[in-house]
């Protein structure tokens, strides 16, 4: 499982990933938009801690990043995070496409 650890309140290091399909090939993000979504690990629904636009760093190679806002890392705990891509034809796909990114916010 992919993971990312951050100390509560730290915002300098963005979470950055290369989005890949199920075969492990980087997905082109040309003409797409990307969101980063995150909620408590034990929550199967409900309120998102983060649900906002991510930055496409390199569209042809599928590289994206999300820079933390203060409110994103203000509560210690384990969270499930993922990038949601909306392609030019309005179809959506979540990455990673199996599981999620385990985001640990430490006290």
N, CA, C and O atoms as CSV, one atom per row, in Angstrom:
chain,resi,resn,atom,element,x,y,z
A,1,UNK,N,N,0.846,-1.191,0.000
A,1,UNK,CA,C,0.000,0.000,0.000
A,1,UNK,C,C,0.884,1.244,0.000
A,1,UNK,O,O,1.890,1.311,0.706
A,2,UNK,N,N,0.501,2.192,-0.776
A,2,UNK,CA,C,1.180,3.479,-0.856
A,2,UNK,C,C,0.883,4.272,0.415
A,2,UNK,O,O,-0.229,4.214,0.939
A,3,UNK,N,N,1.860,5.001,0.904
A,3,UNK,CA,C,1.617,5.813,2.105
A,3,UNK,C,C,2.382,7.125,2.054
A,3,UNK,O,O,3.353,7.278,1.312
A,4,UNK,N,N,1.914,8.064,2.866
A,4,UNK,CA,C,2.521,9.386,2.984
A,4,UNK,C,C,2.340,9.822,4.431
A,4,UNK,O,O,1.225,9.778,4.950
A,5,UNK,N,N,3.414,10.240,5.091
A,5,UNK,CA,C,3.344,10.663,6.483
A,5,UNK,C,C,3.743,12.127,6.588
A,5,UNK,O,O,4.703,12.579,5.963
A,6,UNK,N,N,2.980,12.856,7.398
A,6,UNK,CA,C,3.235,14.273,7.622
A,6,UNK,C,C,2.970,14.578,9.095
A,6,UNK,O,O,2.038,14.031,9.685
A,7,UNK,N,N,3.770,15.433,9.677
A,7,UNK,CA,C,3.516,15.891,11.039
A,7,UNK,C,C,2.386,16.911,10.986
A,7,UNK,O,O,2.299,17.706,10.050
A,8,UNK,N,N,1.533,16.883,11.984
A,8,UNK,CA,C,0.426,17.829,12.047
A,8,UNK,C,C,0.920,19.261,11.905
A,8,UNK,O,O,1.847,19.681,12.597
A,9,UNK,N,N,0.299,19.999,11.012
A,9,UNK,CA,C,0.666,21.402,10.790
A,9,UNK,C,C,1.742,21.616,9.740
A,9,UNK,O,O,1.894,22.729,9.237
A,10,UNK,N,N,2.502,20.565,9.394
A,10,UNK,CA,C,3.545,20.716,8.375
A,10,UNK,C,C,2.915,20.764,6.992
A,10,UNK,O,O,2.056,19.947,6.659
A,11,UNK,N,N,3.352,21.735,6.185
A,11,UNK,CA,C,2.746,21.899,4.869
A,11,UNK,C,C,3.764,22.054,3.757
A,11,UNK,O,O,3.392,22.228,2.596
A,12,UNK,N,N,5.041,21.994,4.095
A,12,UNK,CA,C,6.067,22.261,3.086
A,12,UNK,C,C,6.122,21.201,1.986
A,12,UNK,O,O,6.261,21.535,0.809
A,13,UNK,N,N,6.012,19.920,2.365
A,13,UNK,CA,C,6.133,18.854,1.380
A,13,UNK,C,C,4.771,18.455,0.829
A,13,UNK,O,O,3.915,17.958,1.560
A,14,UNK,N,N,4.586,18.673,-0.445
A,14,UNK,CA,C,3.335,18.287,-1.120
A,14,UNK,C,C,3.335,16.776,-1.344
A,14,UNK,O,O,4.389,16.140,-1.371
A,15,UNK,N,N,2.160,16.223,-1.502
A,15,UNK,CA,C,2.041,14.814,-1.883
A,15,UNK,C,C,2.031,14.768,-3.405
A,15,UNK,O,O,1.174,15.371,-4.051
A,16,UNK,N,N,2.993,14.048,-3.966
A,16,UNK,CA,C,3.146,13.998,-5.420
A,16,UNK,C,C,3.209,12.541,-5.864
A,16,UNK,O,O,3.881,11.721,-5.239
A,17,UNK,N,N,2.515,12.231,-6.933
A,17,UNK,CA,C,2.482,10.870,-7.449
A,17,UNK,C,C,2.434,10.877,-8.979
A,17,UNK,O,O,2.019,11.853,-9.604
A,18,UNK,N,N,2.870,9.761,-9.558
A,18,UNK,CA,C,2.684,9.511,-10.980
A,18,UNK,C,C,1.494,8.571,-11.094
A,18,UNK,O,O,1.531,7.459,-10.568
A,19,UNK,N,N,0.450,9.000,-11.766
A,19,UNK,CA,C,-0.765,8.208,-11.893
A,19,UNK,C,C,-0.581,7.164,-12.983
A,19,UNK,O,O,-0.200,7.480,-14.110
A,20,UNK,N,N,-0.862,5.901,-12.626
A,20,UNK,CA,C,-0.640,4.785,-13.548
A,20,UNK,C,C,-1.901,3.943,-13.656
A,20,UNK,O,O,-2.686,3.837,-12.713
A,21,UNK,N,N,-2.077,3.340,-14.843
A,21,UNK,CA,C,-3.223,2.446,-15.041
A,21,UNK,C,C,-2.934,1.092,-14.394
A,21,UNK,O,O,-1.880,0.903,-13.787
A,22,UNK,N,N,-3.864,0.158,-14.522
A,22,UNK,CA,C,-3.724,-1.141,-13.873
A,22,UNK,C,C,-2.544,-1.957,-14.401
A,22,UNK,O,O,-2.104,-2.902,-13.747
A,23,UNK,N,N,-2.030,-1.599,-15.579
A,23,UNK,CA,C,-0.862,-2.276,-16.149
A,23,UNK,C,C,0.446,-1.614,-15.712
A,23,UNK,O,O,1.532,-2.065,-16.077
A,24,UNK,N,N,0.331,-0.532,-14.923
A,24,UNK,CA,C,1.524,0.165,-14.451
A,24,UNK,C,C,2.057,1.209,-15.406
A,24,UNK,O,O,3.174,1.697,-15.230
A,25,UNK,N,N,1.274,1.562,-16.420
A,25,UNK,CA,C,1.683,2.559,-17.410
A,25,UNK,C,C,1.158,3.931,-16.992
A,25,UNK,O,O,-0.010,4.074,-16.630
A,26,UNK,N,N,2.030,4.937,-17.045
A,26,UNK,CA,C,1.622,6.294,-16.695
A,26,UNK,C,C,0.482,6.757,-17.593
A,26,UNK,O,O,0.489,6.509,-18.798
A,27,UNK,N,N,-0.495,7.429,-16.998
A,27,UNK,CA,C,-1.694,7.888,-17.708
A,27,UNK,C,C,-1.498,9.327,-18.161
A,27,UNK,O,O,-1.117,10.184,-17.364
A,28,UNK,N,N,-1.754,9.593,-19.426
A,28,UNK,CA,C,-1.690,10.966,-19.924
A,28,UNK,C,C,-2.851,11.775,-19.343
A,28,UNK,O,O,-3.999,11.331,-19.352
A,29,UNK,N,N,-2.537,12.947,-18.847
A,29,UNK,CA,C,-3.543,13.829,-18.262
A,29,UNK,C,C,-3.843,15.024,-19.162
A,29,UNK,O,O,-4.405,16.021,-18.709
A,30,UNK,N,N,-3.467,14.924,-20.434
A,30,UNK,CA,C,-3.740,16.002,-21.383
A,30,UNK,C,C,-5.245,16.240,-21.453
A,30,UNK,O,O,-6.012,15.311,-21.707
A,31,UNK,N,N,-5.660,17.468,-21.231
A,31,UNK,CA,C,-7.068,17.838,-21.282
A,31,UNK,C,C,-7.873,17.429,-20.065
A,31,UNK,O,O,-9.098,17.553,-20.069
A,32,UNK,N,N,-7.211,16.941,-19.017
A,32,UNK,CA,C,-7.895,16.465,-17.808
A,32,UNK,C,C,-7.788,17.477,-16.670
A,32,UNK,O,O,-6.991,18.414,-16.721
A,33,UNK,N,N,-8.606,17.265,-15.650
A,33,UNK,CA,C,-8.475,17.998,-14.393
A,33,UNK,C,C,-8.370,16.962,-13.283
A,33,UNK,O,O,-8.845,15.835,-13.421
A,34,UNK,N,N,-7.735,17.362,-12.169
A,34,UNK,CA,C,-7.469,16.410,-11.089
A,34,UNK,C,C,-7.838,17.025,-9.745
A,34,UNK,O,O,-7.596,18.204,-9.490
A,35,UNK,N,N,-8.432,16.186,-8.891
A,35,UNK,CA,C,-8.733,16.569,-7.510
A,35,UNK,C,C,-8.000,15.612,-6.580
A,35,UNK,O,O,-7.761,14.457,-6.931
A,36,UNK,N,N,-7.643,16.097,-5.391
A,36,UNK,CA,C,-7.161,15.215,-4.343
A,36,UNK,C,C,-8.285,15.098,-3.332
A,36,UNK,O,O,-8.855,16.102,-2.906
A,37,UNK,N,N,-8.605,13.861,-2.946
A,37,UNK,CA,C,-9.690,13.607,-2.003
A,37,UNK,C,C,-9.136,12.786,-0.844
A,37,UNK,O,O,-8.323,11.882,-1.041
A,38,UNK,N,N,-9.583,13.111,0.355
A,38,UNK,CA,C,-9.094,12.405,1.529
A,38,UNK,C,C,-10.160,12.426,2.620
A,38,UNK,O,O,-10.814,13.445,2.845
A,39,UNK,N,N,-10.327,11.284,3.296
A,39,UNK,CA,C,-11.231,11.218,4.444
A,39,UNK,C,C,-10.668,10.236,5.467
A,39,UNK,O,O,-9.757,9.464,5.167
A,40,UNK,N,N,-11.216,10.274,6.666
A,40,UNK,CA,C,-10.763,9.399,7.741
A,40,UNK,C,C,-10.719,7.962,7.255
A,40,UNK,O,O,-11.600,7.528,6.513
A,41,UNK,N,N,-9.699,7.222,7.667
A,41,UNK,CA,C,-9.503,5.850,7.201
A,41,UNK,C,C,-10.695,4.962,7.529
A,41,UNK,O,O,-11.072,4.120,6.714
A,42,UNK,N,N,-11.281,5.123,8.672
A,42,UNK,CA,C,-12.374,4.253,9.097
A,42,UNK,C,C,-13.734,4.685,8.548
A,42,UNK,O,O,-14.749,4.053,8.844
A,43,UNK,N,N,-13.764,5.731,7.768
A,43,UNK,CA,C,-15.023,6.235,7.225
A,43,UNK,C,C,-15.250,5.677,5.823
A,43,UNK,O,O,-14.404,5.837,4.943
A,44,UNK,N,N,-16.386,5.026,5.620
A,44,UNK,CA,C,-16.698,4.513,4.286
A,44,UNK,C,C,-17.526,5.517,3.493
A,44,UNK,O,O,-17.863,5.269,2.335
A,45,UNK,N,N,-17.842,6.610,4.090
A,45,UNK,CA,C,-18.620,7.657,3.434
A,45,UNK,C,C,-18.525,8.913,4.276
A,45,UNK,O,O,-17.672,9.018,5.158
A,46,UNK,N,N,-19.375,9.836,4.011
A,46,UNK,CA,C,-19.405,11.033,4.835
A,46,UNK,C,C,-18.497,12.135,4.352
A,46,UNK,O,O,-18.149,12.211,3.173
A,47,UNK,N,N,-18.123,12.981,5.273
A,47,UNK,CA,C,-17.404,14.211,4.988
A,47,UNK,C,C,-15.956,13.964,4.580
A,47,UNK,O,O,-15.250,13.152,5.177
A,48,UNK,N,N,-15.545,14.675,3.565
A,48,UNK,CA,C,-14.147,14.641,3.147
A,48,UNK,C,C,-13.355,15.645,3.973
A,48,UNK,O,O,-13.836,16.744,4.249
A,49,UNK,N,N,-12.150,15.271,4.364
A,49,UNK,CA,C,-11.213,16.199,4.993
A,49,UNK,C,C,-10.620,17.097,3.903
A,49,UNK,O,O,-10.404,18.291,4.112
A,50,UNK,N,N,-10.363,16.499,2.744
A,50,UNK,CA,C,-9.847,17.230,1.581
A,50,UNK,C,C,-10.654,16.801,0.364
A,50,UNK,O,O,-10.881,15.610,0.151
A,51,UNK,N,N,-11.079,17.757,-0.421
A,51,UNK,CA,C,-11.792,17.488,-1.678
A,51,UNK,C,C,-11.619,18.718,-2.559
A,51,UNK,O,O,-12.534,19.527,-2.713
A,52,UNK,N,N,-10.425,18.841,-3.134
A,52,UNK,CA,C,-10.117,20.060,-3.866
A,52,UNK,C,C,-9.139,19.800,-5.016
A,52,UNK,O,O,-8.598,18.702,-5.149
A,53,UNK,N,N,-8.929,20.794,-5.818
A,53,UNK,CA,C,-8.095,20.703,-7.016
A,53,UNK,C,C,-6.638,20.399,-6.690
A,53,UNK,O,O,-6.045,20.985,-5.784
A,54,UNK,N,N,-6.082,19.465,-7.454
A,54,UNK,CA,C,-4.653,19.154,-7.394
A,54,UNK,C,C,-3.994,19.769,-8.627
A,54,UNK,O,O,-4.673,20.176,-9.570
A,55,UNK,N,N,-2.682,19.830,-8.605
A,55,UNK,CA,C,-1.916,20.413,-9.707
A,55,UNK,C,C,-1.373,19.319,-10.620
A,55,UNK,O,O,-0.802,18.334,-10.149
A,56,UNK,N,N,-1.551,19.495,-11.911
A,56,UNK,CA,C,-0.921,18.595,-12.880
A,56,UNK,C,C,0.482,19.139,-13.127
A,56,UNK,O,O,0.649,20.226,-13.681
A,57,UNK,N,N,1.478,18.377,-12.715
A,57,UNK,CA,C,2.877,18.787,-12.848
A,57,UNK,C,C,3.389,18.505,-14.255
A,57,UNK,O,O,4.075,19.335,-14.851
A,58,UNK,N,N,3.051,17.329,-14.784
A,58,UNK,CA,C,3.487,16.936,-16.127
A,58,UNK,C,C,2.397,16.057,-16.739
A,58,UNK,O,O,2.321,14.863,-16.448
A,59,UNK,N,N,1.563,16.644,-17.580
A,59,UNK,CA,C,0.409,15.936,-18.148
A,59,UNK,C,C,0.786,14.680,-18.944
A,59,UNK,O,O,0.162,13.638,-18.741
A,60,UNK,N,N,1.786,14.734,-19.844
A,60,UNK,CA,C,2.093,13.539,-20.645
A,60,UNK,C,C,2.527,12.331,-19.809
A,60,UNK,O,O,2.279,11.189,-20.196
A,61,UNK,N,N,3.171,12.579,-18.668
A,61,UNK,CA,C,3.677,11.464,-17.856
A,61,UNK,C,C,2.822,11.198,-16.619
A,61,UNK,O,O,3.187,10.360,-15.794
A,62,UNK,N,N,1.691,11.893,-16.470
A,62,UNK,CA,C,0.759,11.617,-15.383
A,62,UNK,C,C,1.185,12.054,-13.997
A,62,UNK,O,O,0.710,11.496,-13.008
A,63,UNK,N,N,2.065,13.035,-13.895
A,63,UNK,CA,C,2.549,13.477,-12.585
A,63,UNK,C,C,1.642,14.577,-12.024
A,63,UNK,O,O,1.373,15.583,-12.682
A,64,UNK,N,N,1.182,14.356,-10.799
A,64,UNK,CA,C,0.301,15.309,-10.118
A,64,UNK,C,C,0.819,15.566,-8.708
A,64,UNK,O,O,1.611,14.791,-8.171
A,65,UNK,N,N,0.356,16.674,-8.112
A,65,UNK,CA,C,0.698,16.924,-6.714
A,65,UNK,C,C,-0.427,17.710,-6.057
A,65,UNK,O,O,-1.222,18.384,-6.711
A,66,UNK,N,N,-0.456,17.594,-4.742
A,66,UNK,CA,C,-1.392,18.375,-3.945
A,66,UNK,C,C,-0.605,19.018,-2.816
A,66,UNK,O,O,0.085,18.337,-2.058
A,67,UNK,N,N,-0.715,20.339,-2.711
A,67,UNK,CA,C,-0.058,21.099,-1.646
A,67,UNK,C,C,-1.057,21.307,-0.512
A,67,UNK,O,O,-2.155,21.821,-0.725
A,68,UNK,N,N,-0.666,20.908,0.680
A,68,UNK,CA,C,-1.552,20.932,1.842
A,68,UNK,C,C,-1.975,22.333,2.255
A,68,UNK,O,O,-1.169,23.264,2.236
A,69,UNK,N,N,-3.229,22.478,2.625
A,69,UNK,CA,C,-3.727,23.680,3.304
A,69,UNK,C,C,-3.630,23.400,4.804
A,69,UNK,O,O,-3.571,22.241,5.213
A,70,UNK,N,N,-3.613,24.440,5.617
A,70,UNK,CA,C,-3.475,24.264,7.065
A,70,UNK,C,C,-4.547,23.344,7.637
A,70,UNK,O,O,-4.251,22.507,8.491
A,71,UNK,N,N,-5.767,23.487,7.184
A,71,UNK,CA,C,-6.881,22.690,7.711
A,71,UNK,C,C,-6.758,21.207,7.339
A,71,UNK,O,O,-7.360,20.359,7.998
A,72,UNK,N,N,-5.991,20.885,6.301
A,72,UNK,CA,C,-5.834,19.502,5.852
A,72,UNK,C,C,-5.032,18.656,6.832
A,72,UNK,O,O,-5.254,17.450,6.947
A,73,UNK,N,N,-4.106,19.286,7.533
A,73,UNK,CA,C,-3.178,18.549,8.407
A,73,UNK,C,C,-3.268,19.029,9.854
A,73,UNK,O,O,-2.281,18.998,10.589
A,74,UNK,N,N,-4.462,19.472,10.257
A,74,UNK,CA,C,-4.633,19.994,11.621
A,74,UNK,C,C,-5.117,18.948,12.617
A,74,UNK,O,O,-5.151,19.221,13.817
A,75,UNK,N,N,-5.493,17.757,12.152
A,75,UNK,CA,C,-6.025,16.727,13.042
A,75,UNK,C,C,-5.266,15.410,12.838
A,75,UNK,O,O,-5.364,14.803,11.772
A,76,UNK,N,N,-4.508,14.961,13.853
A,76,UNK,CA,C,-3.787,13.701,13.729
A,76,UNK,C,C,-4.726,12.541,13.440
A,76,UNK,O,O,-5.875,12.526,13.881
A,77,UNK,N,N,-4.221,11.579,12.696
A,77,UNK,CA,C,-5.010,10.396,12.406
A,77,UNK,C,C,-4.596,9.740,11.115
A,77,UNK,O,O,-3.686,10.197,10.423
A,78,UNK,N,N,-5.291,8.644,10.799
A,78,UNK,CA,C,-5.058,7.900,9.555
A,78,UNK,C,C,-6.181,8.235,8.585
A,78,UNK,O,O,-7.359,8.221,8.942
A,79,UNK,N,N,-5.795,8.533,7.362
A,79,UNK,CA,C,-6.741,8.947,6.329
A,79,UNK,C,C,-6.527,8.133,5.063
A,79,UNK,O,O,-5.432,7.627,4.814
A,80,UNK,N,N,-7.591,8.010,4.258
A,80,UNK,CA,C,-7.503,7.412,2.927
A,80,UNK,C,C,-7.489,8.552,1.920
A,80,UNK,O,O,-8.377,9.405,1.935
A,81,UNK,N,N,-6.497,8.574,1.054
A,81,UNK,CA,C,-6.407,9.625,0.048
A,81,UNK,C,C,-6.304,9.033,-1.345
A,81,UNK,O,O,-5.833,7.910,-1.524
A,82,UNK,N,N,-6.750,9.802,-2.329
A,82,UNK,CA,C,-6.633,9.380,-3.724
A,82,UNK,C,C,-6.789,10.594,-4.628
A,82,UNK,O,O,-7.329,11.627,-4.232
A,83,UNK,N,N,-6.307,10.440,-5.839
A,83,UNK,CA,C,-6.469,11.466,-6.856
A,83,UNK,C,C,-7.613,11.035,-7.759
A,83,UNK,O,O,-7.674,9.882,-8.186
A,84,UNK,N,N,-8.518,11.960,-8.048
A,84,UNK,CA,C,-9.634,11.687,-8.942
A,84,UNK,C,C,-9.454,12.531,-10.198
A,84,UNK,O,O,-9.396,13.759,-10.135
A,85,UNK,N,N,-9.366,11.854,-11.334
A,85,UNK,CA,C,-9.146,12.523,-12.619
A,85,UNK,C,C,-10.451,12.588,-13.395
A,85,UNK,O,O,-11.169,11.596,-13.519
A,86,UNK,N,N,-10.742,13.771,-13.912
A,86,UNK,CA,C,-11.845,13.936,-14.854
A,86,UNK,C,C,-11.201,14.217,-16.207
A,86,UNK,O,O,-10.566,15.252,-16.410
A,87,UNK,N,N,-11.380,13.269,-17.126
A,87,UNK,CA,C,-10.776,13.389,-18.446
A,87,UNK,C,C,-11.610,14.314,-19.329
A,87,UNK,O,O,-12.731,14.677,-18.972
A,88,UNK,N,N,-11.066,14.689,-20.474
A,88,UNK,CA,C,-11.726,15.611,-21.394
A,88,UNK,C,C,-13.094,15.153,-21.871
A,88,UNK,O,O,-13.926,15.979,-22.247
A,89,UNK,N,N,-13.339,13.838,-21.860
A,89,UNK,CA,C,-14.648,13.315,-22.286
A,89,UNK,C,C,-15.620,13.185,-21.105
A,89,UNK,O,O,-16.672,12.557,-21.229
A,90,UNK,N,N,-15.262,13.778,-19.968
A,90,UNK,CA,C,-16.070,13.817,-18.733
A,90,UNK,C,C,-16.094,12.498,-17.962
A,90,UNK,O,O,-16.809,12.392,-16.966
A,91,UNK,N,N,-15.336,11.495,-18.393
A,91,UNK,CA,C,-15.240,10.270,-17.602
A,91,UNK,C,C,-14.286,10.498,-16.433
A,91,UNK,O,O,-13.377,11.324,-16.509
A,92,UNK,N,N,-14.507,9.751,-15.351
A,92,UNK,CA,C,-13.682,9.896,-14.153
A,92,UNK,C,C,-12.991,8.589,-13.822
A,92,UNK,O,O,-13.500,7.506,-14.110
A,93,UNK,N,N,-11.817,8.709,-13.211
A,93,UNK,CA,C,-11.096,7.542,-12.717
A,93,UNK,C,C,-10.303,7.960,-11.493
A,93,UNK,O,O,-9.727,9.047,-11.447
A,94,UNK,N,N,-10.284,7.073,-10.497
A,94,UNK,CA,C,-9.539,7.329,-9.265
A,94,UNK,C,C,-8.206,6.601,-9.293
A,94,UNK,O,O,-8.092,5.506,-9.843
A,95,UNK,N,N,-7.197,7.229,-8.691
A,95,UNK,CA,C,-5.848,6.659,-8.610
A,95,UNK,C,C,-5.336,6.793,-7.184
A,95,UNK,O,O,-5.492,7.864,-6.598
A,96,UNK,N,N,-4.732,5.762,-6.591
A,96,UNK,CA,C,-4.521,4.492,-7.256
A,96,UNK,C,C,-5.849,3.807,-7.542
A,96,UNK,O,O,-6.830,4.021,-6.831
A,97,UNK,N,N,-5.879,2.986,-8.580
A,97,UNK,CA,C,-7.148,2.357,-8.961
A,97,UNK,C,C,-7.436,1.106,-8.143
A,97,UNK,O,O,-8.517,0.530,-8.262
A,98,UNK,N,N,-6.497,0.678,-7.322
A,98,UNK,CA,C,-6.714,-0.388,-6.344
A,98,UNK,C,C,-6.242,0.142,-4.997
A,98,UNK,O,O,-5.076,0.506,-4.842
A,99,UNK,N,N,-7.145,0.186,-4.026
A,99,UNK,CA,C,-6.772,0.702,-2.715
A,99,UNK,C,C,-6.746,2.218,-2.686
A,99,UNK,O,O,-7.513,2.871,-3.394
A,100,UNK,N,N,-5.871,2.775,-1.876
A,100,UNK,CA,C,-5.776,4.208,-1.697
A,100,UNK,C,C,-4.384,4.552,-1.187
A,100,UNK,O,O,-3.553,3.668,-0.980
A,101,UNK,N,N,-4.140,5.827,-0.989
A,101,UNK,CA,C,-2.885,6.287,-0.376
A,101,UNK,C,C,-3.190,6.445,1.113
A,101,UNK,O,O,-4.080,7.209,1.487
A,102,UNK,N,N,-2.464,5.736,1.950
A,102,UNK,CA,C,-2.635,5.881,3.389
A,102,UNK,C,C,-1.885,7.150,3.816
A,102,UNK,O,O,-0.658,7.214,3.731
A,103,UNK,N,N,-2.630,8.146,4.270
A,103,UNK,CA,C,-2.029,9.404,4.725
A,103,UNK,C,C,-2.073,9.405,6.246
A,103,UNK,O,O,-3.144,9.349,6.850
A,104,UNK,N,N,-0.891,9.471,6.857
A,104,UNK,CA,C,-0.789,9.520,8.308
A,104,UNK,C,C,-0.410,10.923,8.731
A,104,UNK,O,O,0.649,11.424,8.356
A,105,UNK,N,N,-1.266,11.555,9.505
A,105,UNK,CA,C,-0.982,12.872,10.068
A,105,UNK,C,C,-0.605,12.622,11.524
A,105,UNK,O,O,-1.445,12.227,12.332
A,106,UNK,N,N,0.664,12.855,11.851
A,106,UNK,CA,C,1.146,12.608,13.201
A,106,UNK,C,C,0.972,13.833,14.082
A,106,UNK,O,O,0.980,14.973,13.617
A,107,UNK,N,N,0.814,13.556,15.383
A,107,UNK,CA,C,0.659,14.642,16.367
A,107,UNK,C,C,1.956,15.405,16.519
A,107,UNK,O,O,2.027,16.354,17.300
